[in-house]
Amino acid sequence: MDETVLEGVFAVAKPANISSADVLQNLQTTFAPSATFAPLLRHQPKRPSKGTENVFRMGHGGTLDSLASGVLIVGIGRGTKHMQRYLACTKSYETTVLFGACTDTYDCTGEVTERGESEHVTKELVGEKLGRFRGQIMQAPPVYSALKIDGMKACEYVRSGKQLPRQLEKREVFIESCDLLRWYSPGDHAFRYPGEDAPAQAPAASVRLTVSSGFYVRSFAHDLGLECGSRAHMVTLDRTRQGNFALAITTDTSELTAALTYEELDAGEEVWGPKLRPQLEKWVEANPVASGHVDGRNPEMKRQFASETVEKPRQRFRGGYVAETKKERIKQQGGKYKGKWGPKLDRMQQIQGTDEDTTSNV
């Protein structure tokens, strides 16, 4: 009798102040000795180059900053091939914005770069300005981000003291909803400015957002401060939903799947196993291992490829999206030849052109 190999996609409720990579490492340690993933361990390809700590092929569908908590989607085994669709799905966040100062990182982990008056910032003013953050807008990403410029992350340029080759381009994002959850008057909260011990004598606001891919909550906090005629930065962030996964399930969200909590993972396989196993069994049933003609000639595979092509999310490229056709993509990415072949081919063409000119003059 064939044993069931469990793999697929699930979600973990990431605590604040640990990295997304730390979550994956903790899952590797938790799952390696488990009975749930023993069949996967026996059937998966050997991973000699990954060391003894990374026994499973594993990845996440969208990094959460260390400061943030909430839903982190994880793929294990064949599930890692499906992470791209979760990068492009809608996400819901709850964030707290503190007025009166902005930072270089746009959140409370950075250094204060500018202060602004906040006495005039009221609950009514913030509620009015939030209306400008609904629908389709253009948003500039923060320089402290993982967006790459010429193959290097923007944050790495800043941290190494290098000048950005070019400014990060504004990108089109969509905000489905943007609502004020709670208002904090000065003295009603314990949020502090970076480098200060006492609570900031400035107002703060908790906001719930549902947004498209490519949206930066830190940029939203920074921009909201400017809209209100002040300065602001993000002090808390919680991702409550991503795709069909959520932190908590209610009667209104019964179609969603609850994320595994760290408490469940720490309690042992007898606790997290019964919760995770049905999710992966359902995923394996919906995503059987390909057999037969995997190049699309088999009618069933053709239908599957066609369906995946329709559902495949549009990939980002700089300030917009990757072009639809190959010809347009070549033009979008800088011409026919790129990288090390570009200058070499240019020189070869110049030499050939010089030879032709010399021959014609003889």
C-alpha positions as CSV (number, residue, x, y, z in Angstrom):
1,M,0.0,0.0,0.0
2,D,1.4,3.4,-1.0
3,E,1.9,5.9,1.8
4,T,0.5,9.4,1.5
5,V,3.2,12.0,1.1
6,L,1.9,15.2,2.7
7,E,3.2,18.5,1.2
8,G,1.6,21.7,0.0
9,V,0.7,25.2,1.4
10,F,-0.3,26.3,4.9
11,A,0.1,29.4,7.1
12,V,1.8,30.2,10.3
13,A,1.0,33.1,12.7
14,K,4.4,34.8,12.9
15,P,5.1,36.5,16.2
16,A,6.6,40.0,16.2
17,N,10.3,40.6,16.5
18,I,11.5,37.5,14.6
19,S,12.3,37.2,10.9
20,S,10.4,35.2,8.3
21,A,13.6,33.1,7.8
22,D,13.5,32.3,11.5
23,V,10.0,31.0,11.2
24,L,11.1,28.6,8.4
25,Q,14.0,27.4,10.4
26,N,11.8,26.7,13.4
27,L,9.4,24.7,11.1
28,Q,12.3,22.7,9.7
29,T,13.3,21.8,13.3
30,T,9.7,21.0,14.3
31,F,8.8,18.9,11.2
32,A,12.0,16.9,10.7
33,P,11.4,14.3,13.5
34,S,7.6,14.2,13.0
35,A,5.5,11.3,11.8
36,T,3.4,13.6,9.6
37,F,6.3,14.5,7.4
38,A,8.2,11.2,7.6
39,P,6.9,10.0,4.2
40,L,8.0,13.3,2.5
41,L,11.4,12.9,4.1
42,R,11.7,9.4,2.6
43,H,10.4,10.3,-0.9
44,Q,11.8,13.7,-1.6
45,P,15.1,14.2,-3.5
46,K,18.2,14.2,-1.5
47,R,19.5,17.7,-0.4
48,P,23.2,17.2,0.4
49,S,24.1,20.8,-0.3
50,K,21.5,22.2,2.2
51,G,23.1,20.8,5.3
52,T,21.3,18.9,8.1
53,E,19.2,21.9,9.2
54,N,17.2,22.4,6.0
55,V,15.9,18.9,5.5
56,F,12.8,20.0,3.5
57,R,12.3,22.2,0.5
58,M,10.5,25.1,2.1
59,G,9.7,28.7,1.3
60,H,7.3,31.5,2.2
61,G,4.8,33.5,0.1
62,G,5.7,37.1,1.0
63,T,8.2,38.3,3.6
64,L,6.9,39.9,6.9
65,D,9.3,42.4,8.5
66,S,10.7,41.4,11.8
67,L,8.6,44.1,13.5
68,A,5.4,42.7,12.0
69,S,3.3,39.8,13.2
70,G,0.6,37.8,11.5
71,V,-0.1,35.4,8.6
72,L,3.0,34.0,6.9
73,I,2.1,31.6,4.1
74,V,4.5,28.6,3.8
75,G,5.1,26.1,1.1
76,I,6.7,22.7,1.8
77,G,7.7,20.2,-0.9
78,R,5.8,20.8,-4.1
79,G,4.0,23.6,-2.4
80,T,7.0,25.9,-2.9
81,K,6.1,26.0,-6.6
82,H,2.8,27.7,-5.7
83,M,4.2,30.6,-3.7
84,Q,4.0,33.1,-6.6
85,R,0.2,33.2,-6.6
86,Y,0.3,34.2,-2.9
87,L,2.7,37.1,-3.6
88,A,0.0,38.6,-5.9
89,C,-3.1,38.0,-3.8
90,T,-4.9,40.6,-1.6
91,K,-3.8,41.0,2.0
92,S,-5.4,42.6,5.1
93,Y,-3.4,44.4,7.7
94,E,-4.0,46.3,11.0
95,T,-1.4,48.9,11.7
96,T,-0.8,51.7,14.1
97,V,0.5,55.1,12.9
98,L,2.2,57.5,15.3
99,F,2.2,61.2,14.3
100,G,4.7,63.9,15.1
101,A,7.9,62.4,13.6
102,C,9.0,60.4,10.5
103,T,12.0,58.0,10.3
104,D,14.4,56.9,7.6
105,T,12.8,53.4,7.6
106,Y,9.2,54.7,7.8
107,D,8.7,52.6,11.0
108,C,9.9,52.6,14.6
109,T,13.0,50.6,14.0
110,G,14.7,53.5,12.2
111,E,16.0,56.9,13.2
112,V,14.0,60.1,13.4
113,T,14.7,62.3,10.4
114,E,12.1,65.0,10.8
115,R,9.5,66.2,13.2
116,G,6.2,67.9,12.6
117,E,3.5,69.6,14.5
118,S,0.7,67.2,15.6
119,E,-1.6,69.3,17.8
120,H,-3.9,69.9,14.8
121,V,-4.2,66.2,13.9
122,T,-7.6,65.0,15.1
123,K,-9.7,61.9,14.7
124,E,-11.9,63.7,12.2
125,L,-9.0,64.9,10.1
126,V,-7.4,61.4,9.9
127,G,-10.8,59.9,9.0
128,E,-11.2,62.5,6.2
129,K,-7.6,61.9,4.8
130,L,-8.1,58.1,4.8
131,G,-10.5,58.6,2.0
132,R,-7.6,59.6,-0.2
133,F,-6.1,56.2,0.3
134,R,-8.9,54.1,-1.2
135,G,-9.0,52.8,-4.7
136,Q,-6.1,53.0,-7.1
137,I,-3.2,55.1,-6.1
138,M,0.5,55.6,-7.0
139,Q,2.8,54.7,-4.1
140,A,6.6,55.2,-3.6
141,P,8.3,52.2,-1.9
142,P,10.6,53.0,1.1
143,V,14.3,52.9,0.4
144,Y,14.7,50.4,3.2
145,S,13.1,47.6,1.1
146,A,14.1,44.4,-0.6
147,L,13.3,45.8,-4.1
148,K,16.3,45.4,-6.3
149,I,18.1,48.0,-8.4
150,D,20.7,46.6,-10.8
151,G,20.7,43.3,-8.9
152,M,21.2,44.7,-5.4
153,K,18.5,45.4,-2.8
154,A,17.7,49.0,-2.2
155,C,18.2,48.6,1.6
156,E,21.7,47.3,1.0
157,Y,22.7,50.4,-0.9
158,V,21.5,52.6,2.0
159,R,23.1,50.4,4.7
160,S,26.5,50.4,2.9
161,G,26.4,54.2,2.4
162,K,26.1,53.9,-1.4
163,Q,24.0,56.2,-3.5
164,L,21.0,54.6,-5.2
165,P,21.7,54.2,-9.0
166,R,18.2,55.6,-9.5
167,Q,15.2,56.5,-7.4
168,L,12.7,53.8,-6.7
169,E,9.8,54.3,-9.1
170,K,6.3,54.8,-7.8
171,R,4.0,51.9,-8.4
172,E,0.4,51.4,-9.0
173,V,-1.4,49.8,-6.1
174,F,-5.0,49.2,-5.2
175,I,-6.6,49.7,-1.7
176,E,-9.8,47.9,-1.4
177,S,-10.6,49.2,2.1
178,C,-9.0,51.7,4.6
179,D,-10.8,52.2,7.9
180,L,-10.0,53.8,11.2
181,L,-10.2,51.2,14.0
182,R,-9.1,53.2,17.0
183,W,-8.0,56.7,17.9
184,Y,-5.3,57.4,20.6
185,S,-5.1,60.9,22.0
186,P,-1.8,62.1,23.5
187,G,-1.4,60.4,26.8
188,D,-3.7,57.5,25.9
189,H,-0.9,55.2,24.6
190,A,2.6,54.1,25.3
191,F,4.1,54.4,21.8
192,R,7.5,56.1,21.8
193,Y,9.7,57.8,19.2
194,P,12.9,55.9,18.4
195,G,15.6,56.7,20.9
196,E,13.3,58.1,23.5
197,D,12.1,56.5,26.7
198,A,8.9,58.4,27.5
199,P,5.7,57.9,25.5
200,A,5.3,60.4,22.7
201,Q,3.0,63.3,23.4
202,A,1.3,63.0,20.0
203,P,-1.8,61.2,18.7
204,A,-1.8,57.8,17.1
205,A,-4.3,55.9,14.9
206,S,-5.0,52.2,14.3
207,V,-6.1,51.5,10.7
208,R,-7.4,48.4,9.0
209,L,-6.3,47.9,5.3
210,T,-7.1,45.4,2.6
211,V,-4.7,46.0,-0.3
212,S,-3.2,44.5,-3.5
213,S,0.3,43.1,-4.0
214,G,3.1,45.6,-4.0
215,F,1.6,47.8,-1.2
216,Y,3.9,49.0,1.6
217,V,2.2,49.7,4.9
218,R,5.2,51.7,6.0
219,S,4.9,54.0,3.0
220,F,1.2,54.4,3.8
221,A,2.0,55.5,7.4
222,H,4.6,58.0,6.1
223,D,2.2,59.4,3.5
224,L,-0.7,59.7,5.9
225,G,1.4,61.9,8.1
226,L,2.2,64.2,5.2
227,E,-1.5,64.3,4.1
228,C,-2.4,65.4,7.6
229,G,0.1,68.2,7.5
230,S,2.4,66.5,10.0
231,R,4.9,63.6,10.0
232,A,4.3,60.0,11.0
233,H,5.7,56.5,11.0
234,M,4.4,52.9,11.6
235,V,4.8,51.5,15.1
236,T,2.8,48.2,14.9
237,L,1.8,45.9,12.0
238,D,-0.3,42.8,12.0
239,R,-1.2,40.9,8.8
240,T,-4.6,39.4,9.6
241,R,-5.3,37.7,6.2
242,Q,-3.5,36.7,3.1
243,G,-5.3,34.9,0.3
244,N,-7.5,32.2,1.8
245,F,-5.6,32.1,5.1
246,A,-6.4,34.2,8.2
247,L,-5.3,34.6,11.9
248,A,-8.7,33.9,13.3
249,I,-11.8,32.3,11.7
250,T,-15.3,33.8,12.5
251,T,-18.8,33.0,11.1
252,D,-18.1,35.7,8.5
253,T,-14.8,34.2,7.4
254,S,-15.7,30.5,7.6
255,E,-14.3,29.9,4.0
256,L,-10.8,30.9,5.2
257,T,-8.2,28.6,6.8
258,A,-6.7,29.4,10.2
259,A,-3.0,29.8,10.5
260,L,-0.9,27.6,12.8
261,T,0.1,29.4,16.0
262,Y,3.4,29.2,17.7
263,E,1.6,27.9,20.8
264,E,0.3,24.9,18.8
265,L,3.7,24.2,17.3
266,D,5.3,24.3,20.7
267,A,2.6,22.0,22.1
268,G,3.8,19.1,19.9
269,E,2.6,17.1,16.9
270,E,-0.4,15.8,18.8
271,V,-1.7,19.4,18.7
272,W,-0.5,20.8,15.4
273,G,-0.8,17.5,13.5
274,P,-4.6,17.2,13.5
275,K,-4.9,20.8,12.4
276,L,-2.3,20.7,9.6
277,R,-2.8,17.2,8.2
278,P,-6.3,17.8,6.7
279,Q,-5.1,21.0,5.0
280,L,-2.2,19.2,3.3
281,E,-4.4,16.2,2.4
282,K,-6.8,18.5,0.6
283,W,-3.9,20.3,-1.2
284,V,-2.4,17.0,-2.3
285,E,-5.8,15.8,-3.7
286,A,-6.2,19.1,-5.6
287,N,-2.6,19.1,-6.9
288,P,-1.7,15.5,-7.9
289,V,1.8,14.7,-9.0
290,A,2.1,15.2,-12.8
291,S,2.3,12.0,-14.9
292,G,2.3,11.3,-18.6
293,H,3.2,14.0,-21.1
294,V,4.2,16.9,-18.8
295,D,4.9,19.2,-21.9
296,G,1.2,19.8,-22.4
297,R,0.4,17.3,-25.1
298,N,-1.8,15.2,-22.8
299,P,-5.3,16.7,-22.9
300,E,-5.6,16.7,-19.1
301,M,-2.2,18.5,-18.7
302,K,-3.2,21.0,-21.4
303,R,-6.3,21.9,-19.5
304,Q,-4.3,22.2,-16.2
305,F,-1.6,24.4,-17.9
306,A,-4.3,26.6,-19.5
307,S,-6.0,27.0,-16.1
308,E,-2.7,27.9,-14.4
309,T,-1.9,30.4,-17.1
310,V,-5.2,32.2,-16.5
311,E,-4.7,32.2,-12.7
312,K,-1.1,33.1,-12.8
313,P,-0.6,36.6,-11.3
314,R,1.0,39.4,-13.2
315,Q,4.6,39.9,-12.1
316,R,6.0,43.2,-11.1
317,F,8.8,45.0,-13.0
318,R,10.1,48.2,-11.5
319,G,7.2,50.7,-11.4
320,G,4.7,48.5,-13.4
321,Y,4.2,45.0,-14.6
322,V,6.2,42.6,-16.9
323,A,5.1,43.0,-20.5
324,E,2.8,40.5,-22.1
325,T,4.8,39.5,-25.2
326,K,8.4,38.4,-25.6
327,K,9.2,41.3,-27.9
328,E,7.8,43.8,-25.4
329,R,9.7,42.2,-22.5
330,I,13.0,42.4,-24.4
331,K,12.4,46.1,-25.0
332,Q,11.3,46.7,-21.4
333,Q,14.4,45.0,-20.0
334,G,16.9,47.1,-22.0
335,G,17.2,45.6,-25.5
336,K,18.0,42.3,-27.1
337,Y,21.3,41.7,-25.2
338,K,21.7,42.1,-21.5
339,G,24.3,41.4,-18.9
340,K,27.8,40.3,-19.8
341,W,26.9,39.7,-23.4
342,G,25.7,43.2,-24.1
343,P,29.1,45.1,-24.2
344,K,30.8,42.1,-25.8
345,L,28.4,41.9,-28.7
346,D,28.4,45.7,-29.1
347,R,32.2,45.6,-29.5
348,M,32.0,42.7,-31.9
349,Q,29.5,44.6,-34.0
350,Q,31.7,47.7,-34.0
351,I,34.7,45.7,-35.1
352,Q,32.6,44.1,-37.9
353,G,31.4,47.5,-38.9
354,T,35.0,48.9,-39.0
355,D,36.1,45.9,-41.2
356,E,33.3,46.5,-43.6
357,D,34.2,50.2,-43.9
358,T,37.8,49.3,-44.5
359,T,36.9,46.8,-47.2
360,S,34.7,49.2,-49.0
361,N,37.4,51.9,-49.1
362,V,40.0,49.6,-50.7
